[in-house]
Amino acid sequence: MEPDTIINKIKNHSPVILGSEEFTKYAVLLPLIEKDEGIHVLFETRAETLRRQPGEICFPGGRIDERDASPADAAVRETTEELGITRKDISDVHSLDYMVSPFGMIVYPFAGMIHNSDSIEPNPAEVGEVFTVPLKFFLETEPVIHHVNLSVKPEDDFPFDLIVGGENYNWRTGKIEEYFYIYNDYVIWGLTARILSHFAELIRD
């Protein structure tokens, strides 16, 4: 292969997260609702019949499908399906920082306004409850952060004989920060709380 061919291939490459084509990609919407007393954030609790994370508090959202024109389109689609509203009821959808989890998942969060909130009819197959929290609470309350330690455990057939140090190799470990907000009887934690904290930082500044 000629040097010019190599350079041209590199020059014309658009960088992405290495290996991201194998990641599961999700999009969520942080929904804002205007009430008489100010802006509120809308949350869902996942239906108890769901296989993954039943009963947990989350934002509307889900997996990005091939039919979605963009992550934002996926977030809006999922929100309409879960809350029983139309796309016309959602406006001002803007990107927040996306998140890469250590478990092969990329989450694309967005914030947007929901109008005609009285017309919300949650899909019972996916949503157990819908509630709101004043945005002011998250602007005035710092999340509590706890840590989950991660360890490395190679599979039984791992070729230790091919690496320096063998079975005594000094693997790098790490930890995950888990964010928690507690509002009345609601515990908002995990990715949802992390997105909330990021959003609060953005608009607070």
C-alpha positions in Angstrom: 0.0 0.0 0.0 1.3 3.4 -1.0 1.9 6.1 1.7 -0.5 8.5 -0.1 -3.3 5.9 0.1 -2.7 5.4 3.8 -2.7 9.1 4.5 -5.9 9.7 2.4 -7.7 7.0 4.3 -6.8 8.6 7.6 -7.5 12.1 6.4 -11.0 11.2 5.3 -11.9 9.2 8.4 -14.5 10.8 10.8 -13.5 9.7 14.3 -16.0 8.0 16.6 -15.7 6.2 19.9 -13.6 3.2 19.2 -15.8 0.1 19.2 -19.0 2.2 19.4 -20.6 0.3 16.6 -21.0 -2.6 19.0 -22.5 -0.5 21.7 -26.2 -0.4 22.5 -27.4 3.1 22.0 -30.3 4.8 23.9 -31.8 8.2 23.9 -33.8 9.9 26.7 -35.6 13.1 27.2 -35.4 15.3 30.3 -39.0 16.7 30.1 -39.7 20.2 31.5 -43.2 21.3 32.2 -44.3 24.9 33.0 -46.7 25.1 36.0 -48.1 28.1 37.9 -45.4 27.8 40.5 -42.5 27.4 38.0 -40.8 24.8 35.9 -41.0 21.2 36.9 -39.1 18.1 35.8 -41.3 15.1 34.8 -40.3 11.6 35.7 -41.7 8.1 35.1 -41.6 5.0 37.2 -41.0 1.9 35.1 -43.9 -0.6 35.1 -43.5 -3.5 37.5 -44.1 -5.9 34.6 -40.9 -4.8 32.8 -38.0 -7.3 32.7 -35.3 -4.6 33.2 -35.3 -2.3 36.2 -39.0 -2.6 37.1 -40.3 0.1 39.4 -37.3 2.4 39.0 -37.5 6.1 38.3 -36.4 7.3 34.9 -36.9 9.7 32.1 -38.9 8.8 29.0 -36.6 7.1 26.4 -35.3 3.9 25.0 -33.2 2.2 22.4 -32.4 4.0 19.2 -33.9 2.1 16.2 -33.0 2.1 12.6 -36.2 4.0 11.9 -35.0 7.0 14.0 -33.5 9.7 11.9 -31.3 10.8 14.9 -30.9 10.2 18.7 -33.1 13.3 19.2 -35.8 11.7 17.0 -35.6 8.5 19.1 -36.0 10.5 22.4 -39.1 12.3 21.1 -40.6 9.1 19.6 -40.1 7.2 22.9 -41.6 10.0 24.9 -44.7 10.1 22.7 -45.1 6.4 23.0 -44.7 6.3 26.8 -46.6 9.4 27.7 -49.4 9.1 25.1 -48.7 12.6 23.7 -48.0 13.9 20.2 -44.8 15.3 18.7 -46.6 18.7 18.6 -46.7 18.6 22.4 -42.8 18.6 22.6 -40.7 21.5 21.7 -37.2 23.0 22.2 -35.4 19.6 22.3 -31.6 20.2 22.8 -28.7 17.9 23.4 -27.0 17.4 26.7 -23.7 15.6 27.1 -23.9 12.0 26.0 -22.7 9.2 28.4 -20.7 6.1 27.7 -21.2 3.4 30.3 -18.6 0.7 31.2 -21.2 -1.9 30.2 -21.2 -1.2 26.4 -24.0 1.4 26.3 -24.1 5.0 25.0 -26.9 7.2 26.3 -27.8 10.4 24.4 -29.8 12.7 26.7 -31.8 15.7 25.6 -33.9 18.3 27.4 -37.1 19.7 26.1 -40.4 21.3 26.9 -43.7 19.3 27.2 -46.9 21.3 26.6 -50.5 20.3 27.2 -49.4 18.1 30.1 -53.0 17.5 31.1 -53.3 15.3 28.0 -50.6 12.9 29.2 -51.9 9.3 29.3 -49.0 7.0 30.3 -48.7 3.7 28.5 -49.4 1.1 31.3 -47.2 -1.5 29.6 -44.2 0.7 30.2 -45.0 3.3 32.8 -46.3 2.7 36.3 -46.5 6.3 37.4 -45.8 9.8 36.2 -44.8 12.6 38.7 -43.1 16.0 38.6 -40.5 17.7 40.9 -39.8 21.4 40.9 -36.7 22.2 38.9 -35.8 24.5 41.8 -35.2 21.5 44.0 -32.4 20.2 41.7 -30.8 23.7 41.4 -30.7 24.0 45.2 -29.8 20.4 46.1 -26.5 18.7 45.5 -26.8 15.0 44.8 -25.3 12.5 47.2 -22.6 10.4 45.5 -21.8 6.8 46.4 -19.2 4.6 44.7 -19.3 1.1 43.2 -16.0 -0.6 42.8 -15.2 -2.5 39.6 -12.9 -5.4 39.5 -11.4 -7.4 36.7 -11.8 -11.2 36.5 -10.4 -12.9 33.3 -12.2 -15.9 32.0 -10.7 -19.4 32.7 -9.2 -19.7 29.2 -7.4 -16.3 29.3 -3.9 -16.7 27.8 -1.8 -15.5 30.8 1.3 -17.0 29.2 1.1 -14.3 26.5 1.3 -11.3 28.7 4.1 -9.9 30.9 3.4 -10.8 34.5 1.1 -13.7 33.7 -1.4 -14.5 36.4 0.1 -11.7 38.5 -0.6 -9.0 36.0 -1.5 -5.8 37.7 -5.0 -5.2 36.2 -6.4 -1.6 36.4 -9.5 -1.4 38.4 -12.0 1.5 38.8 -15.1 2.7 40.4 -18.4 4.2 39.3 -20.0 7.2 40.8 -23.7 6.7 41.5 -25.7 9.8 42.1 -28.7 10.0 44.4 -31.5 12.6 44.8 -34.2 12.0 47.4 -37.4 14.0 47.0 -40.2 13.1 49.5 -40.6 9.3 49.0 -38.9 9.3 45.6 -35.4 8.0 45.2 -33.9 9.3 41.9 -30.5 7.7 41.2 -28.2 6.2 38.6 -28.0 7.6 35.1 -31.2 9.6 35.6 -29.6 11.4 38.6 -26.4 11.9 36.7 -28.2 13.5 33.8 -30.1 15.7 36.2 -26.9 16.9 37.9 -25.3 17.7 34.6 -28.4 19.6 33.5 -28.5 21.6 36.7 -24.9 22.5 36.3 -25.5 23.7 32.8 -28.4 26.0 33.6 -27.1 27.1 37.0 -23.9 28.6 35.4 
